[in-house]
Amino acid sequence: MPSMPNEPVPDMRRATRFPVDFKTICETRKDGEVSANISNVSAHGCQIVHDVTLNKGDRVIVRLPVAGRIEAFLVWTHGGRSGFEFERVIRESDFMAMLDKMGHSQRS
């Protein structure tokens, strides 16, 4: 079915992000398993602080509680922080349970 020519494409980067401080393992093709810290997360993606060099478009597999291993691609990177979009959206019930396990904080 063809899409409507003037239909707006939703910007997933505007999804509500929740601040967390969660240590995890990411898997990359180039570096294998690397330690990383997730600083915020939404059902559509996350921001990761890391020590490896990543480039826009790189793919990683992120290990998340409840949601499990999920592939994500790098949308932006700056100074050791990178924004990733998940290949699939995490269901709301799983996302809420995941936030509880990640220790979602109330900081802004």
N, CA, C and O atoms as a printed pandas DataFrame, in Angstrom:
     atom_number atom_name residue_name chain_id  residue_number  x_coord  y_coord  z_coord
0              1         N          MET        A               1    0.835   -1.163    0.000
1              2        CA          MET        A               1    0.000    0.000    0.000
2              3         C          MET        A               1    0.885    1.234    0.000
3              4         O          MET        A               1    1.728    1.372    0.887
4              5         N          PRO        A               2    0.727    2.133   -0.959
5              6        CA          PRO        A               2    1.578    3.321   -1.019
6              7         C          PRO        A               2    1.269    4.269    0.124
7              8         O          PRO        A               2    0.126    4.368    0.571
8              9         N          SER        A               3    2.292    4.963    0.590
9             10        CA          SER        A               3    2.086    5.913    1.682
10            11         C          SER        A               3    1.592    7.236    1.124
11            12         O          SER        A               3    1.786    7.545   -0.052
12            13         N          MET        A               4    0.961    7.999    1.972
13            14        CA          MET        A               4    0.461    9.310    1.582
14            15         C          MET        A               4    1.647   10.249    1.415
15            16         O          MET        A               4    2.540   10.244    2.262
16            17         N          PRO        A               5    1.693   11.055    0.354
17            18        CA          PRO        A               5    2.855   11.899    0.094
18            19         C          PRO        A               5    3.132   12.948    1.171
19            20         O          PRO        A               5    4.296   13.259    1.425
20            21         N          ASN        A               6    2.114   13.495    1.802
21            22        CA          ASN        A               6    2.313   14.546    2.802
22            23         C          ASN        A               6    2.136   14.057    4.230
23            24         O          ASN        A               6    2.026   14.861    5.156
24            25         N          GLU        A               7    2.107   12.756    4.410
25            26        CA          GLU        A               7    1.912   12.195    5.736
26            27         C          GLU        A               7    3.187   12.371    6.558
27            28         O          GLU        A               7    4.258   11.950    6.123
28            29         N          PRO        A               8    3.089   12.990    7.749
29            30        CA          PRO        A               8    4.299   13.201    8.548
30            31         C          PRO        A               8    4.861   11.886    9.090
31            32         O          PRO        A               8    4.113   10.983    9.465
32            33         N          VAL        A               9    6.170   11.799    9.124
33            34        CA          VAL        A               9    6.846   10.635    9.684
34            35         C          VAL        A               9    7.111   10.943   11.152
35            36         O          VAL        A               9    7.724   11.964   11.463
36            37         N          PRO        A              10    6.654   10.068   12.070
37            38        CA          PRO        A              10    6.868   10.371   13.490
38            39         C          PRO        A              10    8.352   10.396   13.836
39            40         O          PRO        A              10    9.120    9.551   13.375
40            41         N          ASP        A              11    8.748   11.365   14.647
41            42        CA          ASP        A              11   10.137   11.494   15.080
42            43         C          ASP        A              11   10.289   10.759   16.403
43            44         O          ASP        A              11    9.889   11.269   17.450
44            45         N          MET        A              12   10.874    9.545   16.359
45            46        CA          MET        A              12   10.998    8.715   17.557
46            47         C          MET        A              12   11.944    9.320   18.591
47            48         O          MET        A              12   11.917    8.934   19.759
48            49         N          ARG        A              13   12.784   10.271   18.160
49            50        CA          ARG        A              13   13.681   10.902   19.122
50            51         C          ARG        A              13   12.914   11.773   20.099
51            52         O          ARG        A              13   13.459   12.166   21.130
52            53         N          ARG        A              14   11.673   12.079   19.800
53            54        CA          ARG        A              14   10.846   12.876   20.691
54            55         C          ARG        A              14   10.108   12.014   21.710
55            56         O          ARG        A              14    9.386   12.547   22.553
56            57         N          ALA        A              15   10.271   10.711   21.652
57            58        CA          ALA        A              15    9.630    9.825   22.622
58            59         C          ALA        A              15   10.146   10.153   24.022
59            60         O          ALA        A              15   11.290   10.575   24.187
60            61         N          THR        A              16    9.299    9.956   25.018
61            62        CA          THR        A              16    9.688   10.246   26.400
62            63         C          THR        A              16   10.888    9.408   26.790
63            64         O          THR        A              16   10.882    8.184   26.655
64            65         N          ARG        A              17   11.922   10.085   27.277
65            66        CA          ARG        A              17   13.135    9.403   27.736
66            67         C          ARG        A              17   13.150    9.397   29.249
67            68         O          ARG        A              17   12.720   10.352   29.897
68            69         N          PHE        A              18   13.652    8.306   29.802
69            70        CA          PHE        A              18   13.727    8.171   31.245
70            71         C          PHE        A              18   15.193    8.092   31.650
71            72         O          PHE        A              18   15.933    7.256   31.130
72            73         N          PRO        A              19   15.625    8.958   32.579
73            74        CA          PRO        A              19   17.018    8.905   33.020
74            75         C          PRO        A              19   17.272    7.633   33.832
75            76         O          PRO        A              19   16.486    7.270   34.708
76            77         N          VAL        A              20   18.375    6.971   33.525
77            78        CA          VAL        A              20   18.805    5.776   34.246
78            79         C          VAL        A              20   20.325    5.836   34.384
79            80         O          VAL        A              20   20.987    6.650   33.741
80            81         N          ASP        A              21   20.845    4.994   35.203
81            82        CA          ASP        A              21   22.294    4.829   35.325
82            83         C          ASP        A              21   22.505    3.321   35.378
83            84         O          ASP        A              21   22.603    2.735   36.456
84            85         N          PHE        A              22   22.575    2.699   34.199
85            86        CA          PHE        A              22   22.560    1.246   34.109
86            87         C          PHE        A              22   23.763    0.739   33.332
87            88         O          PHE        A              22   23.935    1.057   32.155
88            89         N          LYS        A              23   24.587   -0.045   33.996
89            90        CA          LYS        A              23   25.748   -0.657   33.349
90            91         C          LYS        A              23   25.296   -1.903   32.597
91            92         O          LYS        A              23   24.531   -2.718   33.111
92            93         N          THR        A              24   25.790   -2.029   31.362
93            94        CA          THR        A              24   25.403   -3.172   30.540
94            95         C          THR        A              24   26.561   -3.572   29.632
95            96         O          THR        A              24   27.639   -2.979   29.671
96            97         N          ILE        A              25   26.316   -4.569   28.833
97            98        CA          ILE        A              25   27.266   -5.029   27.818
98            99         C          ILE        A              25   26.630   -4.792   26.456
99           100         O          ILE        A              25   25.461   -5.110   26.237
100          101         N          CYS        A              26   27.412   -4.234   25.551
101          102        CA          CYS        A              26   26.994   -4.084   24.160
102          103         C          CYS        A              26   27.919   -4.939   23.311
103          104         O          CYS        A              26   29.102   -5.084   23.618
104          105         N          GLU        A              27   27.383   -5.494   22.260
105          106        CA          GLU        A              27   28.183   -6.292   21.342
106          107         C          GLU        A              27   28.304   -5.545   20.016
107          108         O          GLU        A              27   27.305   -5.141   19.421
108          109         N          THR        A              28   29.554   -5.370   19.562
109          110        CA          THR        A              28   29.789   -4.733   18.268
110          111         C          THR        A              28   30.550   -5.704   17.380
111          112         O          THR        A              28   31.245   -6.593   17.873
112          113         N          ARG        A              29   30.420   -5.536   16.087
113          114        CA          ARG        A              29   31.180   -6.382   15.150
114          115         C          ARG        A              29   32.667   -6.185   15.308
115          116         O          ARG        A              29   33.439   -7.144   15.322
116          117         N          LYS        A              30   33.062   -4.932   15.428
117          118        CA          LYS        A              30   34.476   -4.564   15.430
118          119         C          LYS        A              30   35.155   -4.879   16.766
119          120         O          LYS        A              30   36.267   -5.406   16.782
120          121         N          ASP        A              31   34.500   -4.562   17.882
121          122        CA          ASP        A              31   35.133   -4.682   19.199
122          123         C          ASP        A              31   34.638   -5.842   20.046
123          124         O          ASP        A              31   35.159   -6.062   21.140
124          125         N          GLY        A              32   33.656   -6.586   19.576
125          126        CA          GLY        A              32   33.092   -7.668   20.379
126          127         C          GLY        A              32   32.295   -7.102   21.539
127          128         O          GLY        A              32   31.605   -6.095   21.385
128          129         N          GLU        A              33   32.382   -7.738   22.697
129          130        CA          GLU        A              33   31.648   -7.278   23.871
130          131         C          GLU        A              33   32.369   -6.107   24.524
131          132         O          GLU        A              33   33.572   -6.172   24.775
132          133         N          VAL        A              34   31.627   -5.035   24.799
133          134        CA          VAL        A              34   32.196   -3.863   25.464
134          135         C          VAL        A              34   31.272   -3.425   26.587
135          136         O          VAL        A              34   30.051   -3.539   26.483
136          137         N          SER        A              35   31.867   -2.923   27.661
137          138        CA          SER        A              35   31.084   -2.371   28.768
138          139         C          SER        A              35   30.573   -1.000   28.369
139          140         O          SER        A              35   31.266   -0.243   27.690
140          141         N          ALA        A              36   29.369   -0.686   28.789
141          142        CA          ALA        A              36   28.775    0.610   28.478
142          143         C          ALA        A              36   27.807    0.973   29.588
143          144         O          ALA        A              36   27.434    0.133   30.408
144          145         N          ASN        A              37   27.409    2.226   29.603
145          146        CA          ASN        A              37   26.464    2.711   30.591
146          147         C          ASN        A              37   25.309    3.397   29.863
147          148         O          ASN        A              37   25.527    4.308   29.064
148          149         N          ILE        A              38   24.096    2.963   30.138
149          150        CA          ILE        A              38   22.924    3.600   29.550
150          151         C          ILE        A              38   22.539    4.764   30.451
151          152         O          ILE        A              38   22.309    4.580   31.646
152          153         N          SER        A              39   22.467    5.973   29.875
153          154        CA          SER        A              39   22.143    7.152   30.688
154          155         C          SER        A              39   20.684    7.585   30.537
155          156         O          SER        A              39   20.149    8.245   31.428
156          157         N          ASN        A              40   20.033    7.231   29.436
157          158        CA          ASN        A              40   18.592    7.417   29.337
158          159         C          ASN        A              40   18.041    6.422   28.332
159          160         O          ASN        A              40   18.758    5.925   27.463
160          161         N          VAL        A              41   16.740    6.141   28.470
161          162        CA          VAL        A              41   16.136    5.099   27.645
162          163         C          VAL        A              41   14.682    5.456   27.362
163          164         O          VAL        A              41   14.006    6.086   28.176
164          165         N          SER        A              42   14.218    5.036   26.185
165          166        CA          SER        A              42   12.800    5.097   25.832
166          167         C          SER        A              42   12.450    3.746   25.222
167          168         O          SER        A              42   13.321    2.889   25.070
168          169         N          ALA        A              43   11.203    3.553   24.878
169          170        CA          ALA        A              43   10.797    2.298   24.245
170          171         C          ALA        A              43   11.369    2.178   22.833
171          172         O          ALA        A              43   11.337    1.104   22.233
172          173         N          HIS        A              44   11.894    3.293   22.304
173          174        CA          HIS        A              44   12.395    3.330   20.932
174          175         C          HIS        A              44   13.915    3.360   20.822
175          176         O          HIS        A              44   14.460    3.082   19.753
176          177         N          GLY        A              45   14.616    3.696   21.921
177          178        CA          GLY        A              45   16.063    3.800   21.840
178          179         C          GLY        A              45   16.682    4.201   23.162
179          180         O          GLY        A              45   16.012    4.223   24.195
180          181         N          CYS        A              46   17.972    4.519   23.123
181          182        CA          CYS        A              46   18.678    4.868   24.359
182          183         C          CYS        A              46   19.918    5.702   24.048
183          184         O          CYS        A              46   20.376    5.779   22.909
184          185         N          GLN        A              47   20.440    6.319   25.098
185          186        CA          GLN        A              47   21.719    7.013   25.016
186          187         C          GLN        A              47   22.721    6.180   25.808
187          188         O          GLN        A              47   22.457    5.783   26.943
188          189         N          ILE        A              48   23.856    5.925   25.202
189          190        CA          ILE        A              48   24.877    5.083   25.820
190          191         C          ILE        A              48   26.179    5.867   25.930
191          192         O          ILE        A              48   26.589    6.553   24.993
192          193         N          VAL        A              49   26.822    5.752   27.096
193          194        CA          VAL        A              49   28.157    6.305   27.321
194          195         C          VAL        A              49   29.129    5.132   27.165
195          196         O          VAL        A              49   28.932    4.075   27.763
196          197         N          HIS        A              50   30.191    5.326   26.349
197          198        CA          HIS        A              50   31.086    4.208   26.017
198          199         C          HIS        A              50   32.500    4.715   25.771
199          200         O          HIS        A              50   32.737    5.915   25.634
200          201         N          ASP        A              51   33.440    3.759   25.719
201          202        CA          ASP        A              51   34.849    4.083   25.497
202          203         C          ASP        A              51   35.353    3.689   24.111
203          204         O          ASP        A              51   36.511    3.955   23.789
204          205         N          VAL        A              52   34.526    3.070   23.291
205          206        CA          VAL        A              52   34.971    2.630   21.969
206          207         C          VAL        A              52   34.567    3.653   20.912
207          208         O          VAL        A              52   33.648    4.444   21.124
208          209         N          THR        A              53   35.249    3.633   19.787
209          210        CA          THR        A              53   34.924    4.530   18.684
210          211         C          THR        A              53   33.802    3.922   17.866
211          212         O          THR        A              53   33.920    2.810   17.351
212          213         N          LEU        A              54   32.716    4.663   17.754
213          214        CA          LEU        A              54   31.575    4.224   16.953
214          215         C          LEU        A              54   31.249    5.308   15.934
215          216         O          LEU        A              54   31.488    6.491   16.173
216          217         N          ASN        A              55   30.708    4.899   14.813
217          218        CA          ASN        A              55   30.359    5.823   13.747
218          219         C          ASN        A              55   28.868    5.731   13.444
219          220         O          ASN        A              55   28.241    4.689   13.638
220          221         N          LYS        A              56   28.315    6.841   12.965
221          222        CA          LYS        A              56   26.904    6.883   12.612
222          223         C          LYS        A              56   26.567    5.709   11.710
223          224         O          LYS        A              56   27.265    5.447   10.730
224          225         N          GLY        A              57   25.495    5.005   12.044
225          226        CA          GLY        A              57   25.073    3.846   11.268
226          227         C          GLY        A              57   25.570    2.523   11.817
227          228         O          GLY        A              57   25.061    1.470   11.432
228          229         N          ASP        A              58   26.574    2.550   12.725
229          230        CA          ASP        A              58   27.053    1.305   13.334
230          231         C          ASP        A              58   25.907    0.629   14.077
231          232         O          ASP        A              58   24.997    1.281   14.587
232          233         N          ARG        A              59   25.980   -0.682   14.121
233          234        CA          ARG        A              59   24.967   -1.464   14.827
234          235         C          ARG        A              59   25.592   -2.134   16.036
235          236         O          ARG        A              59   26.732   -2.597   15.997
236          237         N          VAL        A              60   24.817   -2.172   17.110
237          238        CA          VAL        A              60   25.238   -2.860   18.314
238          239         C          VAL        A              60   24.070   -3.708   18.803
239          240         O          VAL        A              60   22.914   -3.461   18.460
240          241         N          ILE        A              61   24.390   -4.692   19.597
241          242        CA          ILE        A              61   23.364   -5.440   20.307
242          243         C          ILE        A              61   23.498   -5.031   21.772
243          244         O          ILE        A              61   24.554   -5.195   22.383
244          245         N          VAL        A              62   22.412   -4.498   22.320
245          246        CA          VAL        A              62   22.393   -4.003   23.694
246          247         C          VAL        A              62   21.691   -5.043   24.561
247          248         O          VAL        A              62   20.632   -5.549   24.189
248          249         N          ARG        A              63   22.270   -5.363   25.709
249          250        CA          ARG        A              63   21.642   -6.293   26.643
250          251         C          ARG        A              63   20.818   -5.492   27.653
251          252         O          ARG        A              63   21.347   -4.662   28.392
252          253         N          LEU        A              64   19.524   -5.760   27.665
253          254        CA          LEU        A              64   18.604   -5.037   28.536
254          255         C          LEU        A              64   17.846   -6.014   29.430
255          256         O          LEU        A              64   17.528   -7.125   29.006
256          257         N          PRO        A              65   17.554   -5.603   30.673
257          258        CA          PRO        A              65   16.716   -6.463   31.507
258          259         C          PRO        A              65   15.307   -6.535   30.907
259          260         O          PRO        A              65   14.845   -5.568   30.302
260          261         N          VAL        A              66   14.644   -7.637   31.065
261          262        CA          VAL        A              66   13.285   -7.909   30.590
262          263         C          VAL        A              66   13.225   -7.978   29.054
263          264         O          VAL        A              66   12.778   -8.989   28.513
264          265         N          ALA        A              67   13.657   -6.946   28.350
265          266        CA          ALA        A              67   13.592   -6.916   26.882
266          267         C          ALA        A              67   14.625   -7.842   26.241
267          268         O          ALA        A              67   14.460   -8.249   25.091
268          269         N          GLY        A              68   15.687   -8.177   26.973
269          270        CA          GLY        A              68   16.720   -9.073   26.443
270          271         C          GLY        A              68   17.695   -8.361   25.525
271          272         O          GLY        A              68   17.939   -7.162   25.657
272          273         N          ARG        A              69   18.247   -9.121   24.597
273          274        CA          ARG        A              69   19.200   -8.552   23.633
274          275         C          ARG        A              69   18.406   -7.896   22.511
275          276         O          ARG        A              69   17.509   -8.504   21.926
276          277         N          ILE        A              70   18.752   -6.643   22.223
277          278        CA          ILE        A              70   18.031   -5.915   21.186
278          279         C          ILE        A              70   19.037   -5.181   20.310
279          280         O          ILE        A              70   19.939   -4.510   20.810
280          281         N          GLU        A              71   18.872   -5.316   18.993
281          282        CA          GLU        A              71   19.784   -4.643   18.070
282          283         C          GLU        A              71   19.388   -3.175   17.962
283          284         O          GLU        A              71   18.205   -2.832   17.966
284          285         N          ALA        A              72   20.404   -2.315   17.864
285          286        CA          ALA        A              72   20.180   -0.880   17.749
286          287         C          ALA        A              72   21.193   -0.295   16.783
287          288         O          ALA        A              72   22.293   -0.827   16.631
288          289         N          PHE        A              73   20.821    0.806   16.126
289          290        CA          PHE        A              73   21.780    1.460   15.242
290          291         C          PHE        A              73   22.040    2.876   15.722
291          292         O          PHE        A              73   21.155    3.550   16.249
292          293         N          LEU        A              74   23.275    3.308   15.525
293          294        CA          LEU        A              74   23.732    4.594   16.013
294          295         C          LEU        A              74   23.188    5.722   15.141
295          296         O          LEU        A              74   23.382    5.734   13.925
296          297         N          VAL        A              75   22.506    6.667   15.780
297          298        CA          VAL        A              75   21.932    7.810   15.082
298          299         C          VAL        A              75   22.857    9.018   15.188
299          300         O          VAL        A              75   23.032    9.755   14.217
300          301         N          TRP        A              76   23.454    9.223   16.374
301          302        CA          TRP        A              76   24.375   10.341   16.586
302          303         C          TRP        A              76   25.414    9.941   17.620
303          304         O          TRP        A              76   25.193    9.033   18.421
304          305         N          THR        A              77   26.546   10.624   17.594
305          306        CA          THR        A              77   27.582   10.395   18.593
306          307         C          THR        A              77   28.350   11.689   18.835
307          308         O          THR        A              77   28.582   12.469   17.912
308          309         N          HIS        A              78   28.742   11.906   20.095
309          310        CA          HIS        A              78   29.501   13.102   20.454
310          311         C          HIS        A              78   30.184   12.874   21.801
311          312         O          HIS        A              78   29.517   12.616   22.802
312          313         N          GLY        A              79   31.493   12.967   21.825
313          314        CA          GLY        A              79   32.255   12.914   23.062
314          315         C          GLY        A              79   32.006   11.699   23.942
315          316         O          GLY        A              79   31.861   11.840   25.156
316          317         N          GLY        A              80   31.954   10.518   23.360
317          318        CA          GLY        A              80   31.786    9.305   24.155
318          319         C          GLY        A              80   30.346    8.990   24.514
319          320         O          GLY        A              80   30.081    8.041   25.251
320          321         N          ARG        A              81   29.422    9.771   24.003
321          322        CA          ARG        A              81   27.986    9.505   24.186
322          323         C          ARG        A              81   27.391    9.264   22.807
323          324         O          ARG        A              81   27.750    9.930   21.835
324          325         N          SER        A              82   26.479    8.304   22.737
325          326        CA          SER        A              82   25.851    7.999   21.455
326          327         C          SER        A              82   24.374    7.733   21.646
327          328         O          SER        A              82   23.955    7.151   22.647
328          329         N          GLY        A              83   23.584    8.167   20.667
329          330        CA          GLY        A              83   22.151    7.898   20.660
330          331         C          GLY        A              83   21.849    6.766   19.708
331          332         O          GLY        A              83   22.281    6.780   18.556
332          333         N          PHE        A              84   21.105    5.785   20.188
333          334        CA          PHE        A              84   20.770    4.597   19.406
334          335         C          PHE        A              84   19.267    4.455   19.262
335          336         O          PHE        A              84   18.512    4.752   20.188
336          337         N          GLU        A              85   18.839    3.997   18.095
337          338        CA          GLU        A              85   17.439    3.651   17.871
338          339         C          GLU        A              85   17.336    2.138   17.824
339          340         O          GLU        A              85   18.088    1.486   17.099
340          341         N          PHE        A              86   16.407    1.572   18.594
341          342        CA          PHE        A              86   16.217    0.129   18.611
342          343         C          PHE        A              86   15.586   -0.337   17.300
343          344         O          PHE        A              86   14.815    0.393   16.677
344          345         N          GLU        A              87   15.918   -1.548   16.895
345          346        CA          GLU        A              87   15.339   -2.143   15.694
346          347         C          GLU        A              87   13.867   -2.491   15.898
347          348         O          GLU        A              87   13.116   -2.608   14.930
348          349         N          ARG        A              88   13.463   -2.654   17.133
349          350        CA          ARG        A              88   12.055   -2.924   17.434
350          351         C          ARG        A              88   11.660   -2.104   18.654
351          352         O          ARG        A              88   12.498   -1.787   19.498
352          353         N          VAL        A              89   10.404   -1.770   18.738
353          354        CA          VAL        A              89    9.883   -1.017   19.877
354          355         C          VAL        A              89    9.636   -2.003   21.019
355          356         O          VAL        A              89    9.130   -3.104   20.800
356          357         N          ILE        A              90    9.995   -1.603   22.223
357          358        CA          ILE        A              90    9.764   -2.447   23.393
358          359         C          ILE        A              90    8.313   -2.240   23.845
359          360         O          ILE        A              90    7.873   -1.104   24.023
360          361         N          ARG        A              91    7.571   -3.344   24.030
361          362        CA          ARG        A              91    6.178   -3.259   24.474
362          363         C          ARG        A              91    6.080   -2.518   25.803
363          364         O          ARG        A              91    6.983   -2.603   26.635
364          365         N          GLU        A              92    4.987   -1.795   25.998
365          366        CA          GLU        A              92    4.826   -0.955   27.181
366          367         C          GLU        A              92    4.984   -1.743   28.490
367          368         O          GLU        A              92    5.681   -1.289   29.397
368          369         N          SER        A              93    4.354   -2.905   28.598
369          370        CA          SER        A              93    4.452   -3.680   29.847
370          371         C          SER        A              93    5.899   -4.116   30.105
371          372         O          SER        A              93    6.374   -4.058   31.239
372          373         N          ASP        A              94    6.589   -4.547   29.057
373          374        CA          ASP        A              94    7.995   -4.935   29.205
374          375         C          ASP        A              94    8.860   -3.721   29.521
375          376         O          ASP        A              94    9.793   -3.810   30.319
376          377         N          PHE        A              95    8.549   -2.581   28.893
377          378        CA          PHE        A              95    9.327   -1.370   29.130
378          379         C          PHE        A              95    9.216   -0.915   30.584
379          380         O          PHE        A              95   10.221   -0.559   31.199
380          381         N          MET        A              96    8.012   -0.923   31.131
381          382        CA          MET        A              96    7.822   -0.500   32.523
382          383         C          MET        A              96    8.554   -1.446   33.486
383          384         O          MET        A              96    9.164   -0.994   34.455
384          385         N          ALA        A              97    8.495   -2.740   33.223
385          386        CA          ALA        A              97    9.216   -3.711   34.051
386          387         C          ALA        A              97   10.723   -3.513   33.912
387          388         O          ALA        A              97   11.460   -3.640   34.890
388          389         N          MET        A              98   11.179   -3.204   32.704
389          390        CA          MET        A              98   12.596   -2.959   32.461
390          391         C          MET        A              98   13.064   -1.728   33.233
391          392         O          MET        A              98   14.132   -1.750   33.845
392          393         N          LEU        A              99   12.273   -0.653   33.209
393          394        CA          LEU        A              99   12.633    0.563   33.958
394          395         C          LEU        A              99   12.800    0.261   35.439
395          396         O          LEU        A              99   13.729    0.764   36.071
396          397         N          ASP        A             100   11.912   -0.553   36.000
397          398        CA          ASP        A             100   12.023   -0.926   37.417
398          399         C          ASP        A             100   13.346   -1.632   37.690
399          400         O          ASP        A             100   14.000   -1.361   38.697
400          401         N          LYS        A             101   13.736   -2.528   36.805
401          402        CA          LYS        A             101   14.991   -3.272   36.997
402          403         C          LYS        A             101   16.226   -2.405   36.763
403          404         O          LYS        A             101   17.287   -2.665   37.329
404          405         N          MET        A             102   16.087   -1.380   35.931
405          406        CA          MET        A             102   17.219   -0.505   35.630
406          407         C          MET        A             102   17.405    0.571   36.705
407          408         O          MET        A             102   18.412    1.279   36.697
408          409         N          GLY        A             103   16.465    0.699   37.611
409          410        CA          GLY        A             103   16.590    1.705   38.652
410          411         C          GLY        A             103   16.348    3.104   38.129
411          412         O          GLY        A             103   17.118    4.024   38.404
412          413         N          HIS        A             104   15.261    3.263   37.365
413          414        CA          HIS        A             104   14.903    4.580   36.820
414          415         C          HIS        A             104   14.946    5.621   37.933
415          416         O          HIS        A             104   14.362    5.430   39.000
416          417         N          SER        A             105   15.646    6.724   37.671
417          418        CA          SER        A             105   15.763    7.799   38.652
418          419         C          SER        A             105   14.812    8.934   38.285
419          420         O          SER        A             105   14.322    8.995   37.158
420          421         N          GLN        A             106   14.557    9.812   39.213
421          422        CA          GLN        A             106   13.637   10.920   38.995
422          423         C          GLN        A             106   14.341   12.209   38.603
423          424         O          GLN        A             106   13.695   13.254   38.521
424          425         N          ARG        A             107   15.672   12.167   38.355
425          426        CA          ARG        A             107   16.371   13.403   37.986
426          427         C          ARG        A             107   15.926   13.851   36.601
427          428         O          ARG        A             107   15.431   13.043   35.816
428          429         N          SER        A             108   16.097   15.131   36.297
429          430        CA          SER        A             108   15.645   15.658   35.011
430          431         C          SER        A             108   16.775   15.761   34.019
431          432         O          SER        A             108   16.563   16.187   32.884
